[in-house]
Amino acid sequence: MGSLVGGALVALAALACGPTIQVAGPPPEEATQPAPPEKKPGAPAPAPTSAPPEPPAPTAAEPFVKTRDSDEWVSQSLKLQRRYERVLVVGAPAPATIRVAPLDLNARGAAAEAQEVPVTRAFATLQQAADAARGGDLVAVLPGTYAGFSVGDKPSAGQERFIHFKAMGRPGEVVINQACALDPSWMIYLKAAHHVVIEGFNLAGSSEPGRQSAGAPRAGVMVDGAFGETGKLAHHIAVVGSFSHHHRMWGFHSTDSHTVLLQDNLFALSAREHGAYVSDGSDNYVVRRNVFFGNNAGGFQANLDPEASLEEVMKHPSFRSYPPPAPTRAWAAGLIKLATDRFGEHGFPDGRGENFIIEQNVMNGNGRAGGGALNLAGLSDSLIQNNLLYGNLAHGIAQWDNANPYDKAYVEPGPSAPEQVSGPEALPLFGCRNNLIRNNTVIMNNGGRAALQCGNGSWGCRLRNNVFINDASASIEVLSTGIYRFDAGHNVVNQVSYGGMPPALKRLAASLAETRAVTGITRARFAAEVMRASDEPWVILEGGWWKLNPNRPDFRPKRTSKMLLGQGDAREVPAHDLLGNKRGSADLGALSPASD
């Protein structure tokens, strides 16, 4: 696709070949104070740098922004400052000034013009700067190799007062290759933190898919409310333009969190599990314009994990008198009600995730050990659109309830007649519900798997304008607890499976997968409709960073395609496609047609 790569992925390409950010001059008087040397293995940690007292944190939680427009979500949810209160520099030699542009999370293409700003203080390590940082600061990290860092609850941080950690120099020149001091499991650890931006880091692990390096950190970035200890959730976090790769478990992991943006990142080659893993009742995420490549299990996994979530809730002192865990829906529902009364809706890890927008991502080469390229458990009332999944080795988009014990009685054996499904109360509590899945392209050839699955308790799923092709098994699979209010139309598929359910149960659907669908389409037949189909990798790793593979496939429809062009549901067409190009008609799949 070469020069035709536009919109969202132009931003990705720019990350791979951006200009050097200039630094110049001697440090100012405050920065000339000698900084402690970088910590050596076995040496004691330096004493934290003192900082002014933190003002009290606001207590009112902001309501989630509910929209189908991710730019609107970003602009209303993450209000960044236009100027920095202070500039803290990490690395040597410390400059007197740096050139930096304000970060615009909705910008595409070239960054705004950089401005020269004075450096306030200089530090030898990331942890020293993190300890000293307060809301409104920029922490500018000079090219070099560093140990990781942790950030906790900084009451001074808030809307228009984010703490922004930014890698300077060319992409890949700022490398974090060691764990933070607080917890050896993580390189960057945001513990009950809020209003933090992480931008442009090369988070370099030392493992390979299927081979874990003993003693290495588990993940590149960990966002953790640690609710059982803190009674809080991590929130208002953005991880943008970073390369997190070769980790033992995950490139990114989060628990007990809400209002998080993952944008323009590459999460690659996790040794044991997923590129990114959102867990434990996290809510209100936008995951856009990322690449998930070559991970041993899932690409992006949003497994909200009711068991782990409620175990975390039970650690909090507020629930010491609640009955011990029992594998029943009544026990789980009772705890959720009590926690909601005490902490408010979405104020604790409840095993369910709501209000996600997952769009314009590419997932390629994941799943050697199983798991969906886009694996969802307990995700509800969310939007999944304009994603491209190809060349993966297990499921495409999987929806289910993580086989949790509280839902077992509702799943096994499941309903056998429509009269048994009186409504949601007769279905699993923790499945994926009411998700809109539109204009995705999923191409695969995996036996026993599905391009799109509505598994345990994943009901109310609405499918529009997708391409779901699996030559070896089902393109779409719907199980008995997922047929309730299932609503499909205007999709391209090969085979459809209803999991052996009694035919009468299909009456519970609003419309079946065959409705207004193009069926019996194989990969070979689909290839004739697009510019260039292949399983070539989407990215190439090179020189400590990555670039778009010039030989990657081009799944844009040909101008002559009668199968894909104008065949969609015009009421459910996103404004733009995978590459950020404006859609001109109701076309099928993640991509608009090629230009003339």
C-alpha positions in Angstrom: 0.0 0.0 0.0 3.1 2.2 0.2 2.3 5.9 -0.1 -1.4 5.1 0.1 -1.2 4.3 3.8 -3.1 7.1 5.3 -5.1 8.4 8.2 -4.6 6.4 11.4 -1.6 4.4 10.2 0.2 7.5 8.9 0.6 8.2 12.6 2.1 4.7 13.1 4.5 5.2 10.2 5.6 8.6 11.6 6.5 7.0 14.8 8.9 4.7 13.0 10.7 7.4 11.1 10.2 10.6 13.1 12.8 13.4 13.3 15.2 13.8 16.3 13.9 16.2 18.9 16.6 18.7 19.5 18.2 19.5 22.9 20.9 22.1 23.4 23.0 24.1 25.8 24.3 23.7 29.3 21.9 22.9 32.2 20.3 25.8 34.1 21.6 26.5 37.6 19.2 24.2 39.3 20.1 21.3 37.0 23.8 21.7 37.5 23.6 20.1 40.9 25.3 16.7 40.6 22.8 14.0 40.1 23.2 10.6 41.7 24.7 7.9 39.4 22.5 5.3 37.8 21.8 2.5 40.2 24.1 -0.5 39.9 22.9 -4.1 40.5 23.0 -4.8 44.3 23.4 -1.1 45.2 20.9 0.6 47.5 18.2 2.6 45.9 18.8 6.4 46.0 16.7 8.4 48.4 13.6 9.9 46.8 14.0 13.5 45.7 11.9 15.8 47.9 8.9 17.5 46.3 6.4 20.1 47.4 3.4 18.7 49.4 0.7 17.3 47.3 -2.7 19.1 47.3 -5.8 17.0 48.1 -7.1 14.9 45.2 -10.6 15.4 43.9 -13.1 12.8 45.0 -15.9 13.1 42.4 -15.6 10.5 39.7 -16.2 11.7 36.2 -18.9 9.9 34.2 -17.8 7.8 31.2 -18.1 9.5 27.8 -20.5 7.3 25.8 -19.9 7.9 22.1 -19.1 6.0 18.9 -16.5 8.7 18.1 -13.1 7.9 19.7 -11.8 11.4 19.1 -14.8 12.8 21.1 -14.0 10.2 23.8 -10.4 11.3 23.9 -11.0 15.1 23.9 -13.6 14.8 26.7 -11.9 12.1 28.8 -8.2 13.0 28.7 -7.8 16.8 28.9 -4.1 17.4 28.5 -2.5 20.7 29.4 -1.3 23.0 26.6 1.8 24.0 28.5 3.9 22.3 31.1 4.3 23.5 34.7 7.9 22.2 34.8 10.3 20.2 32.6 12.3 17.4 34.4 15.0 15.9 32.3 16.4 12.4 32.7 19.9 11.5 31.3 23.1 13.3 30.6 24.4 15.7 29.6 21.4 17.7 30.8 20.4 20.6 28.5 19.3 24.0 29.5 16.3 23.8 27.1 14.5 21.3 25.1 12.3 21.6 22.0 9.0 19.9 22.5 5.4 20.3 21.0 2.3 19.9 23.2 0.9 16.5 22.8 -2.4 16.3 20.9 -3.8 12.8 21.3 -6.2 13.3 18.4 -3.6 14.6 15.9 -2.7 12.5 12.9 0.3 12.9 10.7 3.0 15.5 11.6 3.2 16.8 15.1 2.6 20.4 16.0 5.6 22.8 15.8 8.0 22.3 18.7 8.7 25.1 21.1 11.9 25.6 23.1 11.2 25.4 26.8 13.6 25.7 29.8 14.6 22.7 31.8 13.7 22.9 35.5 15.6 20.0 37.0 17.8 17.1 35.9 18.0 13.5 37.2 20.1 10.5 36.5 17.3 7.9 36.8 13.7 7.6 35.8 12.7 6.7 39.3 14.2 9.9 40.8 12.3 12.0 38.2 9.1 10.0 38.8 9.4 10.6 42.6 9.8 14.3 42.1 7.2 14.7 39.4 3.8 16.3 40.1 0.8 17.1 38.1 1.5 19.3 35.0 5.1 18.2 34.6 6.9 16.9 31.5 9.5 14.2 32.3 11.7 14.3 29.1 14.0 11.3 28.9 17.2 11.6 26.8 18.4 8.8 24.5 20.0 6.0 26.5 19.2 2.8 28.4 17.4 2.9 31.7 15.9 0.9 34.5 12.1 1.2 34.8 10.1 3.3 37.2 6.9 3.3 39.3 4.3 6.0 39.9 1.7 6.0 42.6 -1.3 8.2 43.5 -0.2 11.8 42.9 -3.0 14.0 44.2 -1.6 17.0 42.3 -2.3 15.2 39.0 -5.7 15.8 37.3 -7.4 17.0 34.2 -5.1 19.6 32.4 -2.4 18.5 34.9 -1.2 15.2 33.6 2.3 13.9 34.3 3.8 13.2 30.9 6.8 10.8 30.5 8.2 11.4 27.0 11.0 9.6 25.2 13.2 12.1 23.3 15.4 11.5 20.3 14.6 9.2 17.4 12.2 6.2 17.8 13.9 3.5 19.8 16.7 5.5 21.3 15.2 5.6 24.8 15.3 2.0 26.0 13.9 0.6 29.2 15.3 -2.9 29.7 15.1 -3.5 33.5 12.4 -3.7 36.1 11.4 -0.9 38.3 12.7 -1.0 41.9 9.2 -1.2 43.5 8.3 -4.5 41.9 10.5 -6.7 39.7 7.5 -7.9 37.7 7.1 -4.7 35.8 9.2 -2.2 33.9 6.7 0.7 34.2 4.4 0.3 37.1 1.5 2.7 37.6 0.1 1.7 41.0 -3.2 3.5 41.8 -1.8 6.2 39.6 -4.0 8.6 37.5 -3.5 11.3 34.9 -0.3 9.9 33.4 0.9 9.8 29.8 3.6 7.3 28.7 4.9 8.2 25.2 7.5 6.8 22.8 9.5 4.2 24.9 11.2 1.1 23.7 10.3 -1.4 26.4 12.7 -4.2 25.5 12.2 -7.6 27.1 14.6 -10.5 26.6 12.2 -13.4 26.0 10.9 -15.1 22.8 7.5 -16.6 22.1 7.5 -20.0 23.8 10.8 -19.2 25.7 10.7 -17.1 28.8 13.8 -15.5 30.3 14.0 -16.5 33.9 14.0 -13.5 36.3 13.0 -11.0 33.6 10.0 -8.6 34.2 6.6 -10.0 33.4 5.4 -7.0 31.4 6.5 -3.7 29.9 3.7 -1.6 31.4 1.5 -2.5 34.4 -1.6 -0.3 35.3 -2.9 -1.5 38.6 -5.4 0.0 41.0 -4.4 -2.6 43.6 -8.0 -2.2 44.9 -7.7 -4.6 47.8 -4.9 -2.6 49.3 -5.8 1.0 48.2 -9.6 1.0 47.7 -8.9 2.8 44.4 -8.7 2.3 40.7 -6.0 3.5 38.4 -7.5 5.9 35.8 -6.9 8.5 33.2 -3.8 6.8 31.7 -2.5 7.1 28.1 0.1 4.8 26.6 1.0 6.1 23.2 3.6 5.6 20.5 5.5 2.9 22.4 7.1 -0.4 21.4 6.7 -3.1 24.1 8.1 -6.4 23.1 9.7 -9.7 24.0 8.3 -9.8 27.5 7.7 -12.9 29.6 4.0 -12.5 29.8 2.6 -9.3 28.3 3.6 -6.1 26.6 0.9 -4.3 28.6 -1.2 -5.4 31.5 -3.9 -3.7 33.6 -6.2 -4.5 36.5 -8.6 -2.4 38.5 -8.7 0.5 36.1 -10.8 2.8 34.0 -10.4 5.5 31.4 -7.3 4.3 29.6 -6.1 5.0 26.1 -3.8 2.6 24.1 -2.9 4.3 20.9 -0.3 3.9 18.1 1.7 1.2 19.9 3.3 -2.1 18.8 2.8 -4.9 21.3 4.9 -7.8 20.0 6.3 -11.2 20.7 5.2 -11.9 24.2 6.7 -15.2 25.3 3.9 -16.9 27.1 0.6 -14.9 26.7 -0.7 -11.8 25.1 0.4 -8.5 23.5 -1.9 -6.6 25.8 -4.1 -7.9 28.6 -6.8 -5.8 30.2 -8.3 -7.5 33.3 -10.2 -7.4 36.6 -13.3 -5.4 35.9 -11.6 -2.6 34.0 -13.9 -0.1 32.1 -13.9 2.7 29.6 -11.0 2.1 27.3 -10.1 3.3 23.8 -7.7 0.9 22.0 -7.0 2.3 18.6 -4.3 2.3 15.9 -2.1 -0.4 17.5 -0.4 -3.4 16.0 -0.5 -6.7 18.0 2.1 -9.0 16.4 3.5 -12.5 16.9 2.4 -12.9 20.5 2.3 -16.5 21.8 -1.4 -16.3 22.8 -3.8 -13.5 22.2 -3.1 -10.2 20.5 -5.4 -8.0 22.6 -7.2 -9.7 25.4 -9.9 -7.9 27.4 -10.6 -10.6 29.9 -12.4 -8.9 32.8 -12.1 -12.1 34.9 -14.9 -12.2 37.5 -13.0 -14.7 39.7 -9.9 -12.6 40.0 -11.9 -9.4 40.3 -14.1 -10.6 43.2 -11.0 -12.1 44.9 -9.5 -8.6 44.8 -12.6 -7.0 46.2 -12.6 -9.5 49.1 -9.1 -8.4 50.1 -10.4 -5.0 51.0 -11.2 -4.5 54.7 -14.7 -3.3 53.9 -15.8 -6.9 53.1 -14.3 -8.8 56.0 -17.8 -9.8 57.2 -19.0 -11.0 53.8 -19.4 -14.8 53.4 -16.3 -16.6 52.0 -16.2 -17.2 48.3 -18.8 -19.7 46.9 -19.1 -20.8 43.2 -22.6 -19.4 42.9 -24.3 -16.5 41.1 -26.0 -15.5 44.3 -22.6 -15.1 46.1 -21.1 -13.0 43.2 -24.2 -10.8 42.7 -24.5 -10.2 46.5 -20.9 -9.0 46.7 -21.3 -6.8 43.6 -24.3 -5.1 45.1 -22.6 -4.5 48.4 -19.5 -3.1 46.7 -21.6 -0.9 44.4 -23.4 0.6 47.5 -20.0 1.3 49.1 -17.8 2.4 46.2 -20.3 3.3 43.4 -20.9 1.8 40.0 -17.6 1.1 38.2 -15.7 2.0 41.4 -14.3 -1.4 42.1 -13.3 -4.5 40.0 -16.6 -6.3 39.2 -15.5 -8.8 36.6 -17.2 -6.8 33.8 -16.0 -4.2 31.4 -18.1 -1.5 29.7 -17.7 1.3 27.3 -14.7 0.1 25.2 -13.9 1.4 21.7 -11.6 -1.1 20.0 -10.8 0.2 16.5 -8.3 0.5 13.7 -6.0 -2.1 15.1 -4.1 -4.8 13.1 -3.6 -8.2 14.7 -1.2 -10.6 12.9 0.7 -13.7 13.7 -0.7 -14.3 17.2 -2.0 -17.4 18.9 0.6 -20.2 18.7 -0.6 -21.3 22.2 -4.3 -20.5 21.5 -6.5 -17.6 22.4 -8.3 -15.1 20.2 -6.4 -12.5 18.3 -9.0 -10.3 19.8 -10.1 -12.2 22.9 -13.0 -10.7 24.9 -14.5 -12.1 28.2 -17.0 -10.0 30.1 -17.0 -7.1 27.8 -20.3 -5.3 27.3 -21.9 -2.3 25.6 -18.8 -1.7 23.5 -17.8 -0.9 19.9 -15.4 -3.1 17.9 -14.9 -1.7 14.4 -12.4 -1.3 11.5 -10.0 -3.9 12.8 -7.9 -6.2 10.6 -7.1 -9.7 11.8 -5.2 -12.0 9.5 -2.6 -14.8 9.7 -3.4 -15.6 13.3 -3.3 -19.2 14.6 -6.4 -19.5 16.9 -9.7 -17.7 17.2 -10.3 -14.4 15.5 -12.7 -12.3 17.6 -13.8 -14.5 20.6 -16.5 -13.5 23.1 -17.3 -15.6 26.2 -17.4 -15.5 30.1 -13.9 -17.0 30.9 -15.7 -20.2 32.1 -16.1 -18.6 35.5 -17.7 -20.7 38.3 -20.6 -18.3 39.0 -22.0 -18.9 35.5 -21.5 -22.6 35.3 -25.0 -23.6 36.2 -26.3 -21.3 33.4 -23.9 -22.7 30.7 -24.0 -26.4 31.4 -26.1 -27.7 29.8 -27.6 -24.3 28.8 -31.1 -23.7 27.5 -32.8 -26.3 25.3 -36.0 -24.4 24.5 -36.8 -20.7 24.0 -39.2 -20.7 27.0 -36.2 -21.3 29.3 -34.8 -17.9 28.4 -37.1 -15.4 30.0 -34.5 -12.6 29.7 -31.0 -11.7 30.9 -31.7 -13.1 34.4 -31.8 -16.6 32.8 -28.4 -16.2 31.1 -24.8 -16.0 32.4 -23.9 -12.9 34.3 -20.4 -12.3 33.0 -20.5 -13.0 29.3 -20.1 -10.3 26.5 -23.3 -8.5 26.0 -24.7 -5.9 23.6 -21.5 -5.3 21.6 -21.6 -3.7 18.2 -19.1 -5.3 15.9 -19.0 -3.7 12.5 -16.7 -3.3 9.5 -14.0 -5.7 10.6 -12.0 -8.0 8.4 -11.0 -11.4 9.8 -9.3 -13.9 7.5 -8.1 -17.3 8.8 -7.7 -21.0 8.2 -7.9 -22.5 11.7 -9.7 -25.8 12.5 -11.9 -25.9 15.6 -11.9 -22.1 15.9 -14.1 -19.3 14.6 -13.5 -15.9 13.0 -16.3 -14.5 15.3 -17.6 -16.4 18.3 -20.5 -15.6 20.5 -19.8 -18.0 23.4 -21.0 -18.4 26.9 -23.5 -15.7 27.8 -22.4 -13.4 24.9 -25.9 -12.3 23.8 -27.3 -9.2 22.1 -24.3 -9.1 19.8 -24.9 -6.9 16.7 -22.9 -7.7 13.6 -22.8 -5.5 10.6 -20.7 -5.1 7.4 -17.9 -7.5 8.5 -15.8 -10.0 6.5 -15.5 -13.2 8.6 -13.8 -16.0 6.7 -12.4 -19.2 8.0 -11.7 -21.9 5.5 -11.1 -24.7 8.1 -14.0 -24.2 10.4 -16.9 -21.8 11.3 -16.7 -18.2 10.2 -19.4 -17.3 12.8 -20.1 -19.6 15.8 -23.1 -18.8 18.1 -23.7 -21.0 21.2 -27.0 -21.5 23.0 -26.4 -18.8 25.6 -25.4 -16.3 22.9 -28.4 -16.6 20.6 -30.6 -14.3 22.7 -31.1 -11.1 20.7 -28.3 -12.0 18.3 -28.6 -9.6 15.4 -26.5 -10.1 12.2 -26.8 -8.6 8.7 -24.7 -7.6 5.7 -21.7 -9.8 6.4 -19.4 -11.9 4.2 -18.9 -15.4 5.7 -18.0 -19.0 4.8 -19.8 -21.4 7.2 -22.0 -20.6 10.2 -22.3 -22.8 13.3 -24.9 -22.8 16.0 -23.1 -25.1 18.3 -25.6 -27.9 17.9 -28.4 -26.0 19.6 -32.0 -27.1 19.1 -33.4 -25.3 16.1 -36.2 -23.7 18.2 -33.7 -21.7 20.1 -32.9 -19.7 17.0 -36.2 -17.9 17.5 -34.5 -16.0 20.2 -32.3 -14.2 17.7 -33.3 -10.8 16.1 -31.7 -12.0 12.9 -29.5 -15.0 12.1 -26.0 -14.9 10.7 -27.2 -15.9 7.3 -29.5 -12.8 7.1 -28.6 -10.6 4.1 -25.1 -12.3 4.1 -22.8 -13.4 1.3 -22.1 -17.0 2.3 -19.8 -19.8 1.1 -16.8 -17.4 0.6 -13.4 -18.9 0.9 -10.1 -17.1 1.3 -9.3 -17.7 -2.4 -12.6 -16.3 -3.5 -12.2 -13.2 -1.2 -8.6 -12.7 -2.6 -10.0 -12.0 -6.0 -12.0 -9.1 -4.6 -9.1 -7.2 -3.0 -5.8 -5.6 -4.1 -3.4 -8.2 -2.7 -4.1 -10.9 -0.2 -1.4 -12.6 1.7 -0.2 -13.6 5.2 3.0 -11.5 5.0 3.7 -9.8 8.4 2.3 -6.3 8.8 5.5 -5.0 10.5 9.2 -5.6 10.4 11.4 -5.1 13.5 14.5 -3.2 12.6 17.2 -1.3 14.6 15.6 -1.3 18.0 12.2 -0.2 16.5 9.9 -1.2 13.8 8.4 -0.2 10.4 5.5 -1.2 8.2 6.4 -4.1 6.0 6.4 -2.9 2.4 5.2 -6.4 1.3 2.3 -6.5 3.8 -1.1 -7.5 2.3 -3.4 -4.9 0.8 -7.0 -5.9 1.7 -8.7 -2.8 0.1 -11.5 -3.8 -2.2 -10.9 -3.5 -5.9 -13.0 -0.9 -7.6 -14.7 -3.7 -9.5 -15.7 -5.7 -6.4 -19.5 -6.4 -6.5 -19.2 -8.5 -3.3 -17.8 -5.7 -1.1 -18.7 -2.3 -2.5 -22.0 -0.8 -1.6 -23.3 -4.0 0.1 -23.3 -2.9 3.7 -25.9 -1.6 6.1 -25.7 2.2 5.5 -27.0 2.8 9.0 -24.0 1.2 10.6 -21.0 2.4 8.6 -18.2 4.1 10.5 -17.1 7.5 9.2 -13.6 6.3 8.4 -11.8 3.0 7.7 -8.8 1.2 9.2 -6.4 3.7 7.6 -8.3 6.7 8.6 -9.7 7.3 5.1 -13.2 8.7 4.9 -15.7 6.2 3.7 -17.8 7.2 0.7 -20.3 4.3 0.7 -21.6 1.4 2.7 -18.8 -1.1 1.9 -17.9 -4.3 3.7 -14.8 -4.9 5.8 -12.2 -2.8 7.5 -11.0 -1.0 4.4 -12.4 1.4 1.8 -11.7 0.8 -1.9 -8.4 1.6 -3.5 -8.0 5.0 -5.1 -8.1 5.2 -8.9 
